[in-house]
Structures are given as structure tokens and as C-alpha cells.
Amino acid sequence: MTKSYLRLILVEFFLIGLLAAFFLSNYYTEDCLRVFIAWAAKLAALFFSLAFMASSLACFIKASWTADLVKYRPHMGLSFMVFHSAHLIFLGLLQFQFHPVFDLAARKALMGGSLAYVFMYMMALTTFPYFKNKLSQKTWNRLHLIGGWWIWLIFFRSYFKAAIGRNEEYLMFAALSLVLFLRLAYLISSRMKGGSSTD
Ligand code: HEM
């Protein structure tokens, strides 16, 4: 399992690096870099949403594709980590080459974003069996539940602002809203059945 996870991470970083090298070597401008920042966050949000809503979806739609969604949750979680690491790397380029984004960012937003990255890397690390087995199932569930909801909140807030403030990104806002709806429906239905919904 560890080998397939590492292969996935390396291939995705290689492809992102190739694409960025091609475009940024030809059009190394602030606007082009901002397109990479926004698209890295968008693809990260899509992989995150698929991983975070997989079990809720599989609870309501019994089909091979929802079962596969649950089976490949670790791969989608790690893909989220790769694309959102690219978001951070491109932000670093923006900071040092064009615009001091970290200096100008509101302290609260920076702290919220940084905490999301801490959760993201802890969740990615504990996806690997070696580190997962070092935690109790309860601690692992708690880390991935609290971390998942915190990351969801930052994405939801970003796309809520884009939808309301700029009349853009309605699809992404709808995707993050669907995740909320499915997880709450899953929580309520499992509580009504007397179970728990920690995954
Ligand atoms: C740690 C510090 C972070 C900083 C300084 C930061 C900064 C930025 C900046 C400057 C943009 C706008 C790029 C542009 O379109 O011009 C952006 C976009 C975005 N960021 Fe981050 N970000 C951070 C962390 C995060 C985190 C942790 C998340 C989600 C978990 C996130 C989600 C997004 C999303 C979804 C967009 C696109 C929003 C849109 O299209 O309007 N960011 N970020």
C-alpha cells in the first residue's frame, strides 16, 4: 500500500511540475501564477470533497462506483494534499517574486490557513499504514474528523466569498455545500439508527 501511495504522490507532483515549468517558463507573470494558485486550490477542493463525502454517499447510494469512492478515499486524500501543496508552493513564488501575499494576509486568515495545512499533513502522514498503526482507531478517527471539518470550512469560506463577492465559482460553492448536506444527512440517519458516523 505504501508504495502505491508514494508512486501516486510522485507522479502527481511530477505532472504538476511539468505543467508549471512549461507555462511559467513561457509566461512568468503574476496573473499566470494566480491562475495556477486558483486551479491548484480548485483541484485540491475537488479531491478533498470526494474523499470527505465518500462514506456518506455510499450510505445513501449503494453502487459499485460509491463503493470504489470509499475504497480509494486514501488516494483522493493524498491527491488533495499534493494539489494543495502546489497551492502553497505557487503562493511562495507569488510572495518572493511578485506580491507579498503572506505579509498582507489578515492574521486570522493566515492562522486559519496554516492550521488547515497542519491538519492536511498530519492526515496525509497517518494515511500511511506505518504511521496509522501508531495511533488508536479512536484518535485516528478524531484527527481525520476534526481536520476534515476544519479544511472543509476554509474551502467553503473561500468559495462562499467568490460566489457572493465576485459571482464566480458557483459550481465549487455547490460542491462544498453538497458535502455539508450529505455529511449532515449521514449523521442524522446513523443517529436515528442508533449508530455513529465517525468516518
Ligand atoms: C496558509 C495560507 C494561505 C494563503 C496565504 C492563501 C492565499 C491565497 C490567495 C492569495 C488566493 C487568491 C489567488 C488569486 O486568485 O489571485 C487564494 C485562493 C484560494 N485559496 Fe488559499 N491561501 C492559503 C491557504 C489556503 C487553505 C488552507 C485553503 C483551503 C483549505 C485555501 C483555499 C483557497 C481557495 C479555494 C482559493 C480560490 C478561491 C477563489 O477562486 O476565489 N487556501 N489563496
Residues whose N, C-alpha, C, O or C-beta is under 5 A from the ligand:
A	BS01	HEM	R34 I37 A38 A41 V101 F102 A105 L110 G113 S114 A116 Y117 I151 I154 F155 S158 A162
